[in-house]
Amino acid sequence: MTQENEYNGWSNHATWNVALWIGGDEGIYNFAKYFSNYLDFVAGMKEVNETTSLAFETPDGVSWTDSALDHDELNEVFSDMEDENS
């Protein structure tokens, strides 16, 4: 990654923020372990949290569907979780 907008080793702030919440919040992490990819995780978040803002964004306000998100990087997070839990 050599993009100008790289953020803490991630392609951008939004991707970093989402990955940080998935990996750093115990409840979100434990929920995320049930999914093999990011888009399925987002659909699951909407389903189980339909009456809270967590259905649509991280606790500090980055949308789970932000157009800047790097889905390849986020899918790597899920791949790494599968490897850790197998």
KAUR-V587767 format. One record per residue. RES is the residue in three letters. OMEGA is omega in radians with two decimals (none if undefined). D_CENTER is the distance of its C-alpha to the mean C-alpha in Angstrom with 2 decimals. Layout:
# KAUR-V587767
res->RES omega->OMEGA d_center->D_CENTER
res->RES omega->OMEGA d_center->D_CENTER
This chain:
# KAUR-V587767
res->MET omega->3.12 d_center->18.41
res->THR omega->-3.14 d_center->21.20
res->GLN omega->3.13 d_center->20.09
res->GLU omega->-3.07 d_center->21.58
res->ASN omega->3.11 d_center->18.42
res->GLU omega->-3.06 d_center->16.72
res->TYR omega->3.11 d_center->15.08
res->ASN omega->3.12 d_center->15.26
res->GLY omega->3.11 d_center->15.10
res->TRP omega->-3.06 d_center->12.14
res->SER omega->3.12 d_center->13.26
res->ASN omega->-3.10 d_center->12.85
res->HIS omega->-3.09 d_center->12.00
res->ALA omega->3.14 d_center->9.30
res->THR omega->3.10 d_center->7.27
res->TRP omega->-3.09 d_center->8.46
res->ASN omega->3.13 d_center->7.77
res->VAL omega->3.13 d_center->4.07
res->ALA omega->3.12 d_center->4.50
res->LEU omega->3.13 d_center->7.46
res->TRP omega->3.14 d_center->6.71
res->ILE omega->-3.10 d_center->5.12
res->GLY omega->-3.00 d_center->8.11
res->GLY omega->3.12 d_center->10.43
res->ASP omega->-3.03 d_center->10.90
res->GLU omega->-3.12 d_center->13.08
res->GLY omega->3.12 d_center->12.80
res->ILE omega->3.13 d_center->9.08
res->TYR omega->-3.13 d_center->9.29
res->ASN omega->3.07 d_center->12.43
res->PHE omega->-3.09 d_center->11.21
res->ALA omega->-3.12 d_center->8.39
res->LYS omega->3.14 d_center->11.41
res->TYR omega->-3.05 d_center->13.11
res->PHE omega->-3.13 d_center->11.19
res->SER omega->3.11 d_center->11.86
res->ASN omega->-3.03 d_center->9.45
res->TYR omega->-3.09 d_center->6.40
res->LEU omega->3.07 d_center->9.06
res->ASP omega->3.07 d_center->10.64
res->PHE omega->-3.14 d_center->7.87
res->VAL omega->3.10 d_center->7.91
res->ALA omega->3.11 d_center->11.65
res->GLY omega->3.11 d_center->11.86
res->MET omega->3.13 d_center->10.42
res->LYS omega->-3.08 d_center->13.04
res->GLU omega->-3.04 d_center->15.62
res->VAL omega->-3.11 d_center->15.66
res->ASN omega->-2.96 d_center->15.09
res->GLU omega->-3.12 d_center->17.22
res->THR omega->3.13 d_center->19.39
res->THR omega->3.12 d_center->17.04
res->SER omega->3.13 d_center->14.94
res->LEU omega->3.07 d_center->11.86
res->ALA omega->-3.00 d_center->12.20
res->PHE omega->-3.05 d_center->11.48
res->GLU omega->3.06 d_center->9.75
res->THR omega->-3.14 d_center->8.47
res->PRO omega->3.09 d_center->11.74
res->ASP omega->2.88 d_center->12.85
res->GLY omega->3.06 d_center->12.61
res->VAL omega->-3.10 d_center->10.02
res->SER omega->3.06 d_center->9.72
res->TRP omega->-3.11 d_center->6.86
res->THR omega->3.12 d_center->9.48
res->ASP omega->-3.09 d_center->10.68
res->SER omega->-3.14 d_center->13.05
res->ALA omega->-3.08 d_center->12.41
res->LEU omega->3.06 d_center->8.94
res->ASP omega->-3.06 d_center->9.80
res->HIS omega->3.09 d_center->8.80
res->ASP omega->3.12 d_center->10.98
res->GLU omega->-3.13 d_center->9.34
res->LEU omega->3.06 d_center->5.89
res->ASN omega->3.05 d_center->8.44
res->GLU omega->3.09 d_center->10.19
res->VAL omega->-3.13 d_center->7.82
res->PHE omega->3.08 d_center->8.66
res->SER omega->3.11 d_center->12.13
res->ASP omega->3.12 d_center->12.58
res->MET omega->3.10 d_center->11.86
res->GLU omega->-3.13 d_center->14.44
res->ASP omega->-3.14 d_center->16.78
res->GLU omega->-3.02 d_center->16.66
res->ASN omega->-3.14 d_center->17.41
res->SER omega->none d_center->20.11
